[in-house]
Amino acid sequence: MRISIESNGETVVFELNDGQAAKELYEQLPLTIEVKNYSSNEKIFYPPNKLNTSNTPLANAKTGTLAYYAPWGDVVMFYGNFGTAGGLYELGNVVYGGEHIKNMSGTITIKKIVN
């Protein structure tokens, strides 16, 4: 499962893992949603529905990790290293365009990539 996230004319592509949370995010697509800055190394957005984290690996987040922070219900795109945190689950990793995560702002468009 691959998804594209477009912002300000740039595209980032993530490869999702086989965890339940990643599958549920994929099923909510396409989305047009607001992205927000959080901390100094991540961008976040809130999918319409919370994700079930059963069978989803805990994240050891680094640059390019796509994760879900269950306590707040937000999806996190890391553009800097982070590590681990309670309730942080890995959804996938960047395969293209990771350098654009840091500059995302405003409204983003998230779509499924169908082969």
VOSESE-454563 format. One record per residue (C-alpha): x, y, z; residue in one letter. Coordinates in steps of 0.02 Angstrom, whole numbers. Example, Ala and Ser with C-alpha at 12.3 -4.5 7.8 and 13.67 -1.06 7.14 Angstrom:
BEGIN
east,north,up,resn
615,-225,390,A
684,-53,357,S
END
This chain:
BEGIN
east,north,up,resn
0,0,0,M
71,166,-54,R
1,340,-26,I
46,511,-94,S
35,671,6,I
34,833,-92,E
70,1005,-19,S
124,1167,-100,N
155,1082,-268,G
269,948,-194,E
233,762,-170,T
289,641,-36,V
259,453,-58,V
246,333,89,F
245,142,88,E
125,83,222,L
153,-73,327,N
28,-214,355,D
-31,-154,525,G
-215,-128,560,Q
-194,60,586,A
-108,81,416,A
-248,-18,331,K
-380,92,414,E
-293,252,363,L
-282,187,184,Y
-469,151,183,E
-508,332,232,Q
-423,399,76,L
-433,512,-21,P
-425,656,104,L
-402,842,91,T
-353,898,265,I
-255,1028,362,E
-76,991,412,V
-1,1071,567,K
174,1098,635,N
215,1007,794,Y
381,1019,885,S
536,1046,778,S
536,881,684,N
360,832,634,E
201,879,542,K
33,811,599,I
-144,789,535,F
-302,714,607,Y
-390,582,501,P
-581,586,511,P
-589,422,607,N
-473,357,743,K
-366,208,694,L
-365,37,777,N
-186,-3,831,T
-206,-191,853,S
-70,-284,755,N
20,-118,725,T
204,-107,773,P
265,24,896,L
369,158,810,A
552,199,832,N
530,358,732,A
665,430,623,K
668,548,474,T
537,484,351,G
432,383,474,T
243,395,458,L
165,359,628,A
3,368,726,Y
-5,441,900,Y
-153,349,974,A
-182,458,1129,P
-218,611,1020,W
-280,522,863,G
-157,610,746,D
-47,548,605,V
133,608,616,V
257,635,474,M
433,648,544,F
562,756,455,Y
688,733,596,G
736,590,711,N
626,561,862,F
637,387,940,G
498,304,1039,T
349,360,1143,A
206,270,1227,G
59,259,1107,G
163,297,950,L
135,167,814,Y
222,148,647,E
115,161,490,L
254,160,360,G
405,250,289,N
443,376,153,V
499,308,-15,V
505,472,-112,Y
507,658,-76,G
543,652,110,G
637,816,98,E
469,903,66,H
389,855,233,I
468,1001,326,K
391,1129,208,N
213,1061,210,M
83,1189,263,S
-101,1228,248,G
-208,1100,160,T
-135,934,102,I
-210,804,-15,T
-183,621,28,I
-220,489,-103,K
-200,303,-131,K
-72,254,-261,I
-145,112,-362,V
-23,12,-468,N
END
